[in-house]
Amino acid sequence: MPSKVTNYQCPSCTGPLHFEEHSGRLECEYCESTYSLEEIEALFAQKNQKAETAAEQVTESSDAEWGEDASHMRSYNCPSCGAELICEETTAATACPYCGNPTVIPGQFGGTKRPDCIIPFKVGKEQAVEALKQHYQGKLLLPKAFASENHLQEIKGVYVPFWLFDATADVQATFSMTRSHTQHTRDERIVTTEHYEAHRSGRVEFSQVPVDGSSKMPDGHMDAVEPYDYGELKPFSLSYLPGFLADKYDVDQETSAARAEERCRNSAISTMADTVRGYDTCSVRQADVKLSDRKASYALMPVWLLSTRWKEKEYLFAMNGQTGRFVGDLPVSWGKFWLWFAGLFLVISLIGSMFLDTEAALIAGAVLAGIICGAMVSVMKSARQQSHANAYIPAEGVELLAKNDRFLHRTVTRHRNQQPQGGPHHGPR
């Protein structure tokens, strides 16, 4: 049976080749030879073609002992040591657990599943480990023992499948705005609020909005490591894969499009809202967004995944393998939280009592302490799904077609000034 798997071996010593992010070349760790991608592509073109052809002729693993899992597994033989490799059906690059040789499965990218482009790794494993340590710094609510007691279980560089969506959004939106003026008299404070309505019509272009196409990858982590620098997109080549893991997509383009379209709609509306200026408040009353010119490309993006364990719980972190952006949720010490809340409440209330009555000072202390502590908790949670796509609007991608603001009506509210404690003072008679 022809081999369905390719090992990228050094032409000089047959040692395993790895793509090195620093040099952008494939390097041999044994004889220290280096090769350009073009050289390796030419050397392994025939071998890769044979592997792709072999893959097309093979059905999935049929070992009955695997049961239902067999339909999601594939078996291959390592060309270097002959060991059988059992992989998930989406695995496209891995490493032999016996001889350690990087293993590429060209057939996984055959036909329509072949990526259009790839961004190579630019930052290395050492930088990912250092970024994890830096991620702990400045987190005031992090349990004291976490940084010293949690253990790095695994770190791996993965080429994650992404769909990159282009679209044009035609927007019709109506906004409600207000502008307020305050006037003070001896007895009262008078607030005059002017109410306005604005209509905006425009067109917004979106280019390469990313959505990960792997069900195994947490969407919050994959969204949070954005954006990538698309100026470094390269035509896809298998030669970038040795030394890293790689998956093919298992979430198709149509399913992934829904997430991209939601982000585009939200950003199209917020872009029109940004053109409504000169008011104190602005809210969306009604909006209609129609998307057209939709198309998608298929890319592999570099991500470092780091897994740690603390108190029997797993914590996953991700780093953009191109830009170094690092994200991941950290545990919160609620003991520290309440200590900070109590301290802030006390300080703010004492300061507030110098300007406000006791009840107002206590309320201000509780509200401000809650806001500050809430922000401290928010800092601990950095792996969030994105709801907008503003980063993917080109410089000339916004066209305002219609702009109309109009005054609606005016309201006036009157607030009587509080009398000083002890009642009005009339002075000596």
Sine and cosine of phi, psi and omega as CSV:
sin_phi,cos_phi,sin_psi,cos_psi,sin_omega,cos_omega
0.00,0.00,0.75,-0.66,0.04,-1.00
-0.93,0.38,0.52,-0.86,-0.04,-1.00
-0.94,0.34,0.66,-0.75,0.06,-1.00
-0.99,-0.12,0.01,1.00,-0.13,-0.99
-0.83,-0.55,0.56,-0.83,0.03,-1.00
-0.87,-0.50,0.77,-0.64,0.22,-0.98
-0.98,-0.20,0.78,-0.62,0.06,-1.00
-1.00,0.05,0.98,-0.20,-0.07,-1.00
-0.95,-0.30,0.52,-0.85,-0.02,-1.00
-0.90,0.44,0.81,-0.59,0.04,-1.00
-0.89,0.46,-0.37,0.93,-0.05,-1.00
-1.00,0.09,-0.72,0.70,-0.11,-0.99
-0.80,-0.61,0.00,1.00,-0.03,-1.00
0.92,0.38,0.21,0.98,0.10,-0.99
-0.95,0.32,0.31,-0.95,-0.01,-1.00
-0.93,0.36,0.63,-0.77,0.06,-1.00
-0.99,-0.14,0.59,-0.81,0.08,-1.00
-0.78,-0.62,0.64,-0.77,0.13,-0.99
-0.97,0.25,0.81,-0.59,-0.01,-1.00
-0.98,-0.21,0.84,-0.54,-0.07,-1.00
-0.91,0.41,-0.48,0.88,-0.06,-1.00
-0.96,0.28,-0.65,0.76,-0.06,-1.00
-0.99,-0.10,-0.36,0.93,-0.07,-1.00
0.95,0.31,0.35,0.94,-0.01,-1.00
-0.80,-0.60,0.26,-0.97,0.11,-0.99
-1.00,-0.01,0.76,-0.65,-0.10,-1.00
-0.82,-0.57,0.53,-0.85,0.07,-1.00
-0.98,-0.21,0.82,-0.57,-0.05,-1.00
-0.98,0.21,-0.15,0.99,-0.02,-1.00
-1.00,-0.05,-0.84,0.55,-0.02,-1.00
-0.99,-0.17,-0.04,1.00,0.07,-1.00
0.91,0.41,0.33,0.94,0.11,-0.99
-0.95,0.31,0.49,-0.87,0.05,-1.00
-0.77,-0.63,0.49,-0.87,-0.05,-1.00
-0.64,-0.77,0.56,-0.83,0.08,-1.00
-0.98,0.20,0.31,-0.95,0.01,-1.00
-0.88,0.47,-0.60,0.80,-0.02,-1.00
-0.90,0.44,-0.65,0.76,0.01,-1.00
-0.89,0.45,-0.71,0.70,-0.03,-1.00
-0.94,0.34,-0.62,0.78,0.04,-1.00
-0.85,0.52,-0.67,0.74,-0.01,-1.00
-0.92,0.39,-0.65,0.76,-0.04,-1.00
-0.92,0.38,-0.59,0.81,-0.13,-0.99
-0.96,-0.27,0.12,0.99,-0.05,-1.00
-0.86,0.52,-0.72,0.69,-0.03,-1.00
-0.92,0.38,-0.65,0.76,0.00,-1.00
-0.89,0.45,-0.67,0.74,0.02,-1.00
-0.91,0.41,-0.62,0.78,0.00,-1.00
-0.90,0.44,-0.66,0.75,0.04,-1.00
-0.89,0.45,-0.63,0.78,0.00,-1.00
-0.92,0.40,-0.64,0.77,0.02,-1.00
-0.91,0.41,-0.68,0.73,0.01,-1.00
-0.89,0.46,-0.66,0.75,0.02,-1.00
-0.90,0.43,-0.63,0.78,-0.03,-1.00
-0.90,0.44,-0.55,0.83,-0.02,-1.00
-0.93,0.37,-0.35,0.94,-0.07,-1.00
-0.99,-0.11,0.02,1.00,-0.14,-0.99
-0.92,-0.39,0.68,-0.73,0.10,-1.00
-1.00,-0.05,0.14,-0.99,-0.05,-1.00
-0.92,0.39,0.29,-0.96,-0.02,-1.00
-0.83,0.56,0.70,-0.71,-0.06,-1.00
-0.90,-0.45,0.27,0.96,-0.01,-1.00
-0.89,0.45,0.89,-0.46,-0.08,-1.00
-0.89,0.45,-0.40,0.92,-0.04,-1.00
-0.91,0.41,-0.34,0.94,-0.01,-1.00
-0.99,0.17,-0.28,0.96,0.01,-1.00
0.88,0.48,-0.66,-0.76,-0.02,-1.00
-0.90,0.44,-0.46,0.89,-0.02,-1.00
-0.90,0.44,-0.35,0.94,-0.06,-1.00
-0.86,0.50,-0.54,0.84,-0.03,-1.00
-0.93,0.36,-0.24,0.97,-0.01,-1.00
-0.93,-0.36,0.16,0.99,-0.05,-1.00
-0.86,-0.50,0.39,-0.92,0.11,-0.99
-0.71,-0.70,0.52,-0.85,0.04,-1.00
-0.87,-0.48,0.65,-0.76,0.00,-1.00
-0.66,-0.75,0.30,-0.95,0.08,-1.00
-0.93,-0.36,0.77,-0.64,0.01,-1.00
-0.91,0.41,0.82,-0.57,0.00,-1.00
-0.91,0.42,-0.35,0.94,-0.06,-1.00
-0.99,0.10,-0.75,0.66,-0.09,-1.00
-0.89,-0.46,-0.11,0.99,0.05,-1.00
0.99,0.11,-0.02,1.00,-0.02,-1.00
-0.91,0.42,0.53,-0.85,0.05,-1.00
-0.99,0.13,0.78,-0.63,0.03,-1.00
-0.96,-0.26,0.81,-0.59,0.07,-1.00
-0.96,-0.27,0.89,-0.46,-0.07,-1.00
-0.80,-0.60,0.32,-0.95,0.16,-0.99
-0.93,0.37,0.39,-0.92,-0.10,-0.99
-0.91,0.41,-0.30,0.95,0.00,-1.00
-1.00,-0.09,-0.09,1.00,-0.05,-1.00
-0.93,0.36,0.77,-0.63,-0.01,-1.00
-0.88,-0.48,-0.34,0.94,0.08,-1.00
-0.52,-0.86,0.70,-0.72,-0.03,-1.00
-0.46,-0.89,-0.35,-0.94,0.07,-1.00
-0.63,-0.78,0.60,-0.80,0.02,-1.00
-0.94,0.35,0.80,-0.60,-0.04,-1.00
-0.95,0.31,-0.20,0.98,-0.06,-1.00
-0.99,-0.11,-0.77,0.64,-0.03,-1.00
-0.97,-0.24,-0.17,0.99,0.06,-1.00
0.99,0.17,0.01,1.00,-0.04,-1.00
-0.94,0.35,0.73,-0.69,0.12,-0.99
-0.87,0.49,0.69,-0.72,-0.09,-1.00
-0.80,-0.59,0.80,-0.60,0.01,-1.00
-0.91,-0.41,0.66,-0.75,-0.04,-1.00
-0.92,-0.40,1.00,0.08,-0.12,-0.99
-0.84,0.54,-0.54,0.84,-0.05,-1.00
-0.88,0.48,-0.39,0.92,0.01,-1.00
-0.91,0.41,-0.38,0.93,-0.01,-1.00
-0.95,-0.30,0.29,0.96,0.00,-1.00
-0.96,0.28,0.37,-0.93,0.08,-1.00
0.87,0.50,-0.71,-0.70,-0.09,-1.00
-0.96,0.27,-0.20,0.98,-0.06,-1.00
-1.00,0.06,-0.05,1.00,-0.03,-1.00
-0.95,0.30,0.78,-0.62,0.00,-1.00
-0.89,0.45,0.50,-0.87,0.08,-1.00
-0.98,0.19,-0.58,0.81,-0.12,-0.99
-0.44,-0.90,0.14,-0.99,-0.05,-1.00
-0.47,-0.88,0.56,-0.83,0.19,-0.98
-0.95,-0.30,0.90,-0.44,-0.03,-1.00
-0.93,0.36,0.40,-0.92,0.12,-0.99
-0.87,0.49,0.66,-0.75,0.00,-1.00
-0.85,-0.53,-0.43,0.90,0.05,-1.00
-0.91,-0.42,0.56,-0.83,-0.15,-0.99
-0.99,-0.14,0.00,-1.00,-0.05,-1.00
-0.88,0.48,-0.65,0.76,-0.01,-1.00
-0.88,0.48,-0.64,0.77,0.03,-1.00
-0.92,0.39,-0.55,0.83,0.03,-1.00
-0.92,0.39,-0.67,0.74,0.03,-1.00
-0.90,0.43,-0.66,0.75,0.02,-1.00
-0.92,0.40,-0.61,0.79,0.03,-1.00
-0.89,0.45,-0.57,0.82,0.05,-1.00
-0.89,0.46,-0.68,0.73,0.02,-1.00
-0.89,0.45,-0.67,0.74,0.01,-1.00
-0.92,0.40,-0.49,0.87,-0.02,-1.00
-0.90,0.44,-0.46,0.89,0.01,-1.00
-0.97,0.23,-0.38,0.93,-0.13,-0.99
-0.94,0.34,0.59,-0.80,0.08,-1.00
0.96,0.27,0.12,0.99,0.02,-1.00
-1.00,-0.04,0.99,-0.13,-0.14,-0.99
-0.92,0.39,-0.38,0.92,-0.02,-1.00
-0.98,-0.17,0.12,0.99,0.01,-1.00
-0.95,0.33,0.75,-0.66,0.07,-1.00
-0.81,0.58,0.68,-0.73,-0.10,-1.00
-0.84,0.54,-0.58,0.81,-0.09,-1.00
-0.99,0.10,-0.20,0.98,-0.13,-0.99
-0.88,0.47,-0.77,0.64,-0.08,-1.00
-0.88,0.47,-0.53,0.85,-0.06,-1.00
-1.00,-0.04,-0.45,0.89,-0.12,-0.99
-0.97,-0.22,-0.33,0.94,-0.01,-1.00
-0.97,0.26,0.51,-0.86,-0.11,-0.99
-0.87,-0.49,0.72,-0.69,0.06,-1.00
-0.95,0.31,0.94,-0.33,-0.07,-1.00
-0.99,0.15,-0.66,0.75,-0.13,-0.99
-0.37,-0.93,0.57,-0.82,0.15,-0.99
-0.66,-0.75,0.76,-0.65,-0.03,-1.00
-0.53,-0.85,0.61,-0.80,0.10,-1.00
-1.00,-0.04,0.82,-0.57,-0.10,-1.00
-0.80,-0.60,0.74,-0.67,0.21,-0.98
-1.00,0.07,0.95,-0.32,-0.08,-1.00
-1.00,-0.05,0.72,-0.69,0.03,-1.00
-0.95,0.30,0.74,-0.68,0.03,-1.00
-0.75,-0.66,0.59,-0.81,0.24,-0.97
-0.99,-0.11,0.73,-0.69,0.03,-1.00
-0.92,-0.38,0.91,-0.42,-0.14,-0.99
-0.97,-0.23,0.70,-0.72,0.18,-0.98
-0.95,-0.31,0.55,-0.84,0.04,-1.00
-0.29,-0.96,0.38,-0.92,0.13,-0.99
-0.89,-0.45,0.79,-0.61,-0.02,-1.00
-0.94,-0.33,0.84,-0.53,0.14,-0.99
-0.99,-0.15,0.85,-0.53,-0.18,-0.98
-0.88,-0.47,0.71,-0.70,0.21,-0.98
-0.82,-0.57,0.88,-0.48,-0.08,-1.00
-0.64,-0.76,0.58,-0.81,0.07,-1.00
-0.86,-0.51,0.71,-0.70,-0.07,-1.00
-0.84,-0.55,0.51,-0.86,0.12,-0.99
-0.95,-0.30,0.75,-0.66,-0.05,-1.00
-0.76,-0.65,0.36,-0.93,0.11,-0.99
-0.69,-0.72,0.43,-0.90,0.13,-0.99
-0.65,-0.76,0.80,-0.60,-0.11,-0.99
-0.89,-0.45,0.52,-0.85,0.07,-1.00
-0.74,-0.67,0.65,-0.76,-0.01,-1.00
-0.88,-0.47,0.71,-0.70,0.03,-1.00
-0.82,-0.58,0.71,-0.70,-0.02,-1.00
-0.94,-0.33,0.73,-0.68,0.16,-0.99
-0.88,-0.48,-0.04,-1.00,-0.02,-1.00
-0.89,0.46,-0.56,0.83,-0.12,-0.99
-0.95,-0.31,-0.30,0.95,-0.10,-0.99
-0.44,-0.90,0.25,-0.97,0.07,-1.00
-0.93,-0.38,0.83,-0.55,-0.09,-1.00
-0.94,-0.34,0.87,-0.50,-0.01,-1.00
-0.94,-0.34,0.88,-0.48,0.04,-1.00
-0.97,-0.25,0.84,-0.54,-0.04,-1.00
-0.90,-0.44,0.84,-0.55,0.05,-1.00
-0.99,-0.14,0.75,-0.66,-0.05,-1.00
-0.96,-0.29,0.73,-0.69,-0.06,-1.00
-0.77,-0.63,0.27,-0.96,0.10,-1.00
-0.75,-0.66,0.66,-0.75,0.02,-1.00
-0.78,-0.63,0.63,-0.78,0.11,-0.99
-0.89,-0.45,0.71,-0.70,0.05,-1.00
-0.75,-0.66,0.67,-0.74,0.09,-1.00
-0.77,-0.64,0.73,-0.68,-0.04,-1.00
-0.27,-0.96,0.02,-1.00,0.01,-1.00
-0.75,-0.66,0.72,-0.69,-0.03,-1.00
-0.79,-0.61,0.79,-0.61,0.03,-1.00
-1.00,-0.10,0.66,-0.75,0.08,-1.00
-0.85,-0.53,0.68,-0.73,-0.04,-1.00
-0.80,-0.61,0.88,-0.47,0.14,-0.99
0.85,0.52,0.82,0.58,0.11,-0.99
-0.96,0.29,0.85,-0.52,-0.13,-0.99
-1.00,0.05,0.63,-0.78,0.15,-0.99
-0.65,-0.76,0.83,-0.56,-0.03,-1.00
-0.94,0.35,0.65,-0.76,-0.06,-1.00
-0.97,-0.24,0.42,0.91,0.01,-1.00
-0.88,-0.47,0.83,-0.56,0.01,-1.00
-0.94,0.34,-0.33,0.94,-0.02,-1.00
-0.98,0.19,-0.36,0.93,-0.06,-1.00
-1.00,0.01,0.77,-0.64,0.04,-1.00
-0.92,0.39,0.81,-0.59,-0.08,-1.00
-0.87,0.50,-0.59,0.80,-0.01,-1.00
-0.87,0.49,-0.68,0.73,0.02,-1.00
-0.92,0.39,-0.69,0.73,-0.06,-1.00
-0.93,0.37,-0.59,0.81,0.06,-1.00
-0.94,0.35,-0.64,0.77,-0.14,-0.99
-0.95,0.31,-0.38,0.93,0.02,-1.00
-0.99,0.12,-0.05,1.00,0.09,-1.00
-0.91,0.41,0.30,-0.95,-0.03,1.00
-1.00,-0.05,0.25,-0.97,0.16,-0.99
-0.99,-0.16,0.40,-0.92,0.09,-1.00
-1.00,0.00,0.97,-0.22,-0.06,-1.00
-0.95,0.31,-0.14,0.99,0.09,-1.00
-0.91,0.42,-0.28,0.96,0.00,-1.00
-0.97,-0.26,0.25,0.97,0.12,-0.99
-0.90,0.43,0.72,-0.70,0.02,-1.00
-0.86,-0.50,0.47,-0.88,0.15,-0.99
-0.85,0.52,0.63,-0.77,-0.09,-1.00
-0.88,0.47,0.67,-0.74,0.11,-0.99
-0.57,-0.82,0.68,-0.74,0.06,-1.00
-0.89,0.46,-0.36,0.93,-0.07,-1.00
-0.92,0.38,-0.27,0.96,0.05,-1.00
-0.98,0.19,-0.30,0.96,-0.19,-0.98
-0.99,0.14,-0.54,0.84,-0.07,-1.00
-0.81,0.58,0.75,-0.66,-0.01,-1.00
0.99,-0.14,-0.14,0.99,0.00,-1.00
-0.78,-0.63,0.27,-0.96,0.17,-0.99
-1.00,0.02,0.40,-0.92,0.05,-1.00
-0.48,-0.88,0.59,-0.81,0.05,-1.00
-0.85,-0.52,0.43,-0.90,0.24,-0.97
-0.99,-0.13,0.30,-0.95,-0.07,-1.00
-0.93,0.36,0.55,-0.84,0.19,-0.98
-0.81,-0.59,0.09,1.00,0.17,-0.98
-0.91,-0.42,0.91,-0.42,-0.17,-0.99
-0.96,0.28,0.14,-0.99,-0.08,-1.00
-0.87,0.49,-0.69,0.73,-0.05,-1.00
-0.90,0.44,-0.67,0.74,0.02,-1.00
-0.92,0.40,-0.66,0.75,-0.02,-1.00
-0.94,0.35,-0.46,0.89,-0.07,-1.00
-0.87,0.50,-0.53,0.85,-0.04,-1.00
-0.86,0.50,-0.65,0.76,0.01,-1.00
-0.92,0.39,-0.67,0.74,0.00,-1.00
-0.91,0.42,-0.65,0.76,-0.04,-1.00
-0.92,0.39,-0.61,0.79,0.06,-1.00
-0.88,0.47,-0.69,0.73,0.02,-1.00
-0.90,0.44,-0.65,0.76,0.01,-1.00
-0.90,0.43,-0.68,0.74,0.02,-1.00
-0.88,0.47,-0.73,0.69,0.00,-1.00
-0.87,0.49,-0.66,0.75,-0.03,-1.00
-0.95,0.30,-0.56,0.83,0.03,-1.00
-0.89,0.46,-0.67,0.74,0.02,-1.00
-0.93,0.37,-0.71,0.71,-0.01,-1.00
-0.91,0.41,-0.51,0.86,0.05,-1.00
-0.92,0.40,-0.65,0.76,0.08,-1.00
-0.92,0.39,-0.62,0.78,0.02,-1.00
-0.88,0.47,-0.54,0.84,0.00,-1.00
-0.91,0.41,-0.31,0.95,0.02,-1.00
-1.00,0.08,-0.12,0.99,0.04,-1.00
-1.00,-0.02,0.97,-0.25,-0.14,-0.99
-0.81,-0.58,0.36,-0.93,0.08,-1.00
1.00,-0.01,0.24,0.97,-0.01,-1.00
-0.85,-0.52,0.35,-0.94,0.02,-1.00
-0.98,0.19,-0.59,0.81,0.03,-1.00
-0.71,-0.70,0.44,-0.90,0.05,-1.00
-0.48,-0.88,0.81,-0.58,0.02,-1.00
-0.71,-0.71,0.46,-0.89,-0.02,-1.00
-0.98,0.18,0.83,-0.56,0.08,-1.00
-1.00,-0.05,-0.68,0.73,-0.03,-1.00
-0.39,-0.92,0.60,-0.80,0.02,-1.00
-0.51,-0.86,0.62,-0.79,0.06,-1.00
-0.74,-0.67,0.83,-0.56,-0.03,-1.00
-0.83,-0.56,0.82,-0.58,0.07,-1.00
-0.90,-0.43,0.80,-0.60,-0.02,-1.00
-0.98,-0.18,0.69,-0.73,0.03,-1.00
-0.62,-0.78,0.02,-1.00,0.01,-1.00
0.80,0.60,0.61,0.79,-0.04,-1.00
-0.98,0.18,0.73,-0.69,0.10,-0.99
-0.45,-0.90,0.27,-0.96,-0.06,-1.00
-0.60,-0.80,0.50,-0.86,0.16,-0.99
-0.85,-0.52,0.28,-0.96,-0.09,-1.00
-0.90,-0.43,0.83,-0.56,-0.10,-0.99
-0.70,-0.71,0.37,-0.93,0.16,-0.99
-0.94,-0.34,0.77,-0.64,-0.04,-1.00
-0.89,-0.45,0.60,-0.80,-0.06,-1.00
-0.99,0.10,0.78,-0.62,0.01,-1.00
-0.66,-0.76,0.75,-0.66,0.18,-0.98
-1.00,-0.03,0.79,-0.61,0.06,-1.00
-0.93,-0.36,0.79,-0.62,0.00,-1.00
-0.84,-0.54,0.75,-0.66,-0.01,-1.00
-0.88,-0.48,0.79,-0.61,0.05,-1.00
-0.85,-0.53,0.29,-0.96,-0.02,-1.00
-0.72,-0.69,0.73,-0.69,0.03,-1.00
-0.50,-0.87,0.80,-0.60,-0.01,-1.00
0.79,0.62,0.75,0.66,0.07,-1.00
0.90,0.43,0.33,0.94,0.01,-1.00
-0.81,-0.58,0.63,-0.78,0.00,-1.00
-1.00,-0.02,0.65,-0.76,0.07,-1.00
-0.83,-0.56,0.81,-0.58,-0.03,-1.00
-0.96,-0.28,0.72,-0.69,0.04,-1.00
-0.82,-0.58,0.46,-0.89,0.00,-1.00
-0.70,-0.72,0.59,-0.81,0.07,-1.00
-0.76,-0.65,0.74,-0.67,0.10,-1.00
-0.87,0.50,0.88,-0.47,-0.06,-1.00
-0.96,0.29,-0.07,1.00,0.06,-1.00
-0.97,-0.26,-0.75,0.66,-0.11,-0.99
-0.99,-0.13,-0.33,0.94,-0.04,-1.00
1.00,0.07,0.07,1.00,0.03,-1.00
-0.89,0.46,0.76,-0.65,-0.14,-0.99
-0.87,-0.49,0.71,-0.70,0.00,-1.00
-0.64,-0.77,0.33,-0.94,0.06,-1.00
0.36,-0.93,0.58,-0.82,-0.03,-1.00
-0.99,0.10,0.62,-0.78,-0.01,-1.00
-0.90,-0.44,0.44,-0.90,0.04,-1.00
-0.95,0.33,0.48,-0.88,0.00,-1.00
-0.94,-0.33,0.75,-0.66,0.13,-0.99
-1.00,0.07,0.96,-0.29,-0.04,-1.00
-0.96,0.29,-0.36,0.93,0.14,-0.99
-0.89,0.45,-0.71,0.70,0.06,-1.00
-0.90,0.44,-0.61,0.79,-0.01,-1.00
-0.84,0.54,-0.76,0.65,-0.07,-1.00
-0.95,0.30,-0.48,0.88,0.10,-0.99
-0.91,0.41,-0.71,0.70,0.04,-1.00
-0.89,0.46,-0.67,0.74,-0.01,-1.00
-0.88,0.48,-0.73,0.69,-0.02,-1.00
-0.89,0.45,-0.68,0.73,-0.01,-1.00
-0.90,0.43,-0.71,0.71,0.01,-1.00
-0.91,0.41,-0.66,0.75,0.02,-1.00
-0.86,0.51,-0.70,0.72,-0.02,-1.00
-0.90,0.44,-0.74,0.68,-0.05,-1.00
-0.91,0.41,-0.74,0.68,-0.04,-1.00
-0.91,0.41,-0.64,0.77,0.01,-1.00
-0.90,0.43,-0.66,0.75,0.02,-1.00
-0.90,0.45,-0.69,0.72,0.03,-1.00
-0.91,0.40,-0.66,0.75,-0.02,-1.00
-0.90,0.43,-0.52,0.85,-0.02,-1.00
-0.92,0.40,-0.26,0.97,0.04,-1.00
-0.98,0.22,-0.30,0.95,-0.06,-1.00
-0.83,-0.56,-0.33,0.94,-0.07,-1.00
-0.82,-0.57,0.20,-0.98,0.11,-0.99
-0.96,0.29,0.19,-0.98,-0.15,-0.99
-0.86,0.51,-0.71,0.70,-0.03,-1.00
-0.89,0.45,-0.70,0.71,0.00,-1.00
-0.91,0.42,-0.61,0.79,0.01,-1.00
-0.90,0.43,-0.65,0.76,0.01,-1.00
-0.92,0.39,-0.66,0.75,0.03,-1.00
-0.89,0.45,-0.71,0.71,0.02,-1.00
-0.88,0.48,-0.64,0.77,0.02,-1.00
-0.89,0.46,-0.70,0.72,-0.01,-1.00
-0.92,0.39,-0.68,0.73,-0.03,-1.00
-0.91,0.41,-0.77,0.64,-0.03,-1.00
-0.92,0.40,-0.62,0.78,0.04,-1.00
-0.90,0.44,-0.64,0.77,0.04,-1.00
-0.90,0.43,-0.66,0.76,0.01,-1.00
-0.90,0.43,-0.72,0.69,-0.02,-1.00
-0.90,0.44,-0.72,0.70,0.00,-1.00
-0.92,0.39,-0.56,0.83,0.07,-1.00
-0.89,0.46,-0.64,0.77,0.05,-1.00
-0.90,0.43,-0.60,0.80,0.03,-1.00
-0.91,0.42,-0.60,0.80,0.06,-1.00
-0.93,0.36,-0.65,0.76,-0.02,-1.00
-0.87,0.50,-0.59,0.81,0.01,-1.00
-0.88,0.48,-0.46,0.89,-0.03,-1.00
-0.97,0.24,-0.24,0.97,-0.06,-1.00
-0.88,-0.47,0.99,-0.11,-0.08,-1.00
-0.95,-0.32,-0.12,0.99,-0.01,-1.00
-1.00,-0.07,1.00,0.02,-0.08,-1.00
-0.82,-0.57,0.58,-0.81,0.12,-0.99
-0.94,0.35,0.57,-0.82,-0.01,-1.00
-1.00,-0.02,0.62,-0.78,0.00,-1.00
-0.94,-0.35,-0.12,0.99,-0.02,-1.00
-0.79,-0.61,0.24,-0.97,-0.02,-1.00
-0.72,-0.69,0.55,0.83,-0.05,-1.00
-0.87,0.49,-0.50,0.86,-0.03,-1.00
-0.92,0.39,-0.20,0.98,-0.09,-1.00
-0.92,-0.39,0.38,0.93,0.12,-0.99
-0.99,-0.12,0.89,-0.46,0.00,-1.00
-0.87,0.49,0.30,-0.95,-0.06,-1.00
-0.82,0.57,-0.62,0.79,0.01,-1.00
-0.96,-0.29,0.53,0.85,-0.13,-0.99
-1.00,-0.05,0.07,1.00,-0.02,-1.00
-0.88,-0.48,0.80,-0.60,0.05,-1.00
-0.80,-0.59,0.90,-0.44,0.03,-1.00
-1.00,0.02,0.90,-0.44,-0.10,-0.99
-0.99,-0.12,-0.51,0.86,-0.01,-1.00
-0.54,-0.84,0.64,-0.77,-0.03,-1.00
-0.60,-0.80,0.85,-0.52,-0.04,-1.00
-0.53,-0.85,0.89,-0.46,0.07,-1.00
-0.92,-0.39,0.65,-0.76,0.05,-1.00
-0.57,-0.82,0.55,-0.84,0.03,-1.00
-0.98,0.20,0.67,-0.74,0.00,-1.00
-0.96,-0.27,-0.88,0.47,-0.03,-1.00
-0.28,-0.96,0.08,-1.00,-0.05,-1.00
-0.78,-0.62,0.66,-0.75,0.09,-1.00
-0.84,-0.54,0.51,-0.86,-0.01,-1.00
-0.79,-0.62,0.78,-0.63,0.09,-1.00
-0.85,-0.53,0.61,-0.79,-0.04,-1.00
-0.87,-0.49,0.72,-0.69,0.01,-1.00
-0.83,-0.56,0.88,-0.48,0.00,-1.00
-0.94,0.33,0.66,-0.75,0.04,-1.00
-0.92,0.40,0.64,-0.77,0.04,-1.00
-0.94,0.33,0.68,-0.74,0.07,-1.00
-0.97,0.25,0.59,-0.81,0.07,-1.00
-0.85,0.53,0.52,-0.85,0.02,-1.00
-0.86,0.52,0.66,-0.75,-0.03,-1.00
0.99,-0.14,-0.01,1.00,0.06,-1.00
1.00,0.03,0.13,-0.99,-0.04,-1.00
-0.91,0.42,0.56,-0.83,-0.01,-1.00
-0.95,-0.31,0.87,-0.50,-0.08,-1.00
-0.99,-0.13,-0.14,0.99,-0.01,-1.00
0.98,0.17,0.11,-0.99,-0.01,-1.00
-0.92,0.38,0.52,-0.85,0.05,-1.00
-1.00,0.01,0.00,0.00,0.00,0.00
